[in-house]
Amino acid sequence: MANVQRFESLVEMVRQHPGLSSKAIFDALADGSSYPTTKRALGTLLKRGWLRTEGSGKATRYFVSPAYA
């Protein structure tokens, strides 16, 4: 899957289900990518300001950034 499509899929998943963990996002996408790949993509989206997080460690939850929405 191309990065742009993957990023859009991730953002849409988080938009529809705010507050998901990275593992829940990975499980819901089921696109054949590995968990580390999903984590890297989420990190990229955080750096770009498309997503924001609450919590830390295993309690980290993802939300669409107000700046992106």
Backbone bond lengths (Angstrom), bond angles and torsions (degrees), N, CA, C in turn:
res aa  C-N    CA-C-N  psi(-1)  N-CA   C-N-CA  omega(-1)  CA-C   N-CA-C  phi
1 M - - - 1.462 - - 1.532 107.94 -
2 A 1.302 117.33 134.91 1.459 121.56 179.25 1.525 109.44 -66.27
3 N 1.334 115.39 150.29 1.462 119.71 -177.72 1.522 112.77 -57.18
4 V 1.317 117.84 -43.34 1.462 120.21 -178.07 1.523 110.36 -61.32
5 Q 1.319 116.71 -44.94 1.464 120.41 178.25 1.527 110.59 -63.34
6 R 1.317 116.38 -41.42 1.464 120.57 179.72 1.521 110.12 -63.56
7 F 1.350 117.00 -45.28 1.456 120.52 179.34 1.525 110.85 -60.94
8 E 1.328 116.27 -43.92 1.467 119.82 179.24 1.525 111.22 -63.47
9 S 1.325 117.14 -39.31 1.466 121.00 177.84 1.520 111.13 -63.76
10 L 1.327 116.21 -42.70 1.462 120.35 179.03 1.521 111.41 -63.84
11 V 1.319 116.88 -46.12 1.470 120.62 -179.50 1.530 110.07 -63.26
12 E 1.315 116.89 -42.67 1.470 120.11 179.69 1.522 110.91 -64.47
13 M 1.327 116.95 -39.37 1.469 120.85 177.41 1.530 110.21 -60.86
14 V 1.318 116.32 -45.18 1.465 120.63 -179.25 1.529 110.67 -69.67
15 R 1.321 117.24 -35.27 1.467 120.71 177.77 1.540 110.47 -63.22
16 Q 1.320 116.58 -42.53 1.459 121.31 -178.64 1.528 112.95 -75.13
17 H 1.338 115.70 -28.74 1.467 120.59 -176.46 1.535 109.65 -134.88
18 P 1.323 117.94 70.64 1.466 119.58 -178.29 1.527 111.87 -61.94
19 G 1.314 114.76 144.33 1.456 120.21 176.41 1.515 114.93 91.07
20 L 1.335 117.32 13.04 1.461 120.19 178.24 1.527 110.69 -75.96
21 S 1.314 115.82 151.09 1.464 121.63 171.81 1.532 108.61 -81.32
22 S 1.320 116.11 165.98 1.466 119.18 178.12 1.531 110.61 -62.65
23 K 1.312 117.97 -36.97 1.469 121.52 178.78 1.525 110.86 -65.49
24 A 1.321 117.43 -41.22 1.469 120.78 178.45 1.524 110.53 -65.64
25 I 1.325 117.20 -38.89 1.466 121.34 177.28 1.528 109.26 -63.58
26 F 1.321 116.91 -47.07 1.464 122.17 178.67 1.529 110.84 -57.85
27 D 1.327 116.92 -48.14 1.463 120.91 -179.32 1.528 112.04 -62.86
28 A 1.321 116.95 -39.26 1.465 121.09 -177.44 1.530 112.14 -72.19
29 L 1.320 118.10 -33.86 1.464 120.37 -178.67 1.517 112.00 -69.38
30 A 1.304 117.59 -46.58 1.467 122.76 178.78 1.531 112.03 43.71
31 D 1.337 116.28 50.83 1.467 120.77 -178.27 1.523 113.31 -102.76
32 G 1.323 116.30 9.59 1.454 119.91 178.18 1.511 114.46 91.55
33 S 1.332 118.20 -6.32 1.459 121.62 177.98 1.519 109.58 -80.90
34 S 1.315 115.16 156.07 1.460 119.80 179.31 1.528 110.91 -79.98
35 Y 1.322 115.39 163.66 1.464 120.67 177.85 1.534 111.46 -61.56
36 P 1.351 119.22 -44.23 1.474 118.35 176.96 1.536 113.25 -59.82
37 T 1.333 117.33 -34.89 1.463 120.53 177.16 1.521 110.56 -64.70
38 T 1.327 116.27 -41.66 1.465 120.34 177.35 1.526 110.49 -63.37
39 K 1.336 116.73 -42.47 1.471 120.60 178.96 1.539 111.05 -62.52
40 R 1.322 117.32 -40.60 1.469 120.48 178.09 1.522 110.96 -64.19
41 A 1.322 116.35 -41.89 1.467 120.31 179.03 1.527 110.25 -63.83
42 L 1.327 117.83 -42.32 1.469 120.45 177.21 1.531 110.34 -61.94
43 G 1.319 116.95 -40.80 1.466 120.73 177.33 1.515 112.12 -61.29
44 T 1.322 116.57 -41.03 1.467 120.91 177.56 1.525 110.67 -63.39
45 L 1.325 116.53 -42.68 1.469 120.31 179.49 1.526 111.36 -66.21
46 L 1.317 116.98 -33.55 1.470 119.97 175.31 1.528 110.35 -65.34
47 K 1.337 116.35 -45.80 1.466 120.70 -179.80 1.525 111.75 -62.84
48 R 1.326 116.77 -35.88 1.471 120.89 179.61 1.524 112.57 -77.77
49 G 1.331 116.92 -10.47 1.459 120.55 179.02 1.519 114.05 84.30
50 W 1.327 117.19 14.37 1.468 120.35 179.23 1.519 111.06 -81.21
51 L 1.347 116.11 -31.27 1.455 122.09 179.00 1.519 109.79 -123.73
52 R 1.331 114.73 161.33 1.459 121.29 171.94 1.520 107.24 -135.24
53 T 1.312 116.26 163.14 1.456 119.87 -179.92 1.521 110.62 -123.66
54 E 1.307 114.23 159.77 1.460 123.16 169.15 1.517 106.01 -130.92
55 G 1.315 116.13 141.25 1.456 120.88 -179.12 1.511 111.30 86.37
56 S 1.320 115.16 -178.26 1.463 120.13 178.97 1.518 109.83 -148.32
57 G 1.319 115.40 162.39 1.456 120.76 -178.81 1.520 111.30 60.36
58 K 1.323 116.06 -136.61 1.460 120.40 -178.96 1.519 112.56 -67.86
59 A 1.327 116.93 -16.15 1.472 120.96 -179.92 1.529 112.59 -90.41
60 T 1.339 118.05 5.81 1.466 120.74 -179.65 1.522 110.14 -66.87
61 R 1.323 115.11 130.84 1.462 122.12 178.32 1.522 108.28 -124.91
62 Y 1.326 116.59 145.67 1.466 122.77 -174.30 1.522 111.40 -107.60
63 F 1.341 114.66 140.98 1.449 123.19 178.78 1.519 108.53 -139.20
64 V 1.331 117.19 152.95 1.463 120.75 175.00 1.525 107.08 -71.66
65 S 1.306 116.35 134.07 1.456 121.50 -179.93 1.530 110.74 -69.64
66 P 1.330 117.65 138.41 1.466 119.37 176.05 1.535 111.80 -58.43
67 A 1.318 117.54 -29.42 1.461 121.79 179.19 1.528 110.80 -67.14
68 Y 1.324 118.12 -30.14 1.461 121.83 -179.50 1.529 111.66 -85.58
69 A 1.311 115.47 -38.54 1.469 120.69 -176.23 1.507 108.90 -65.99
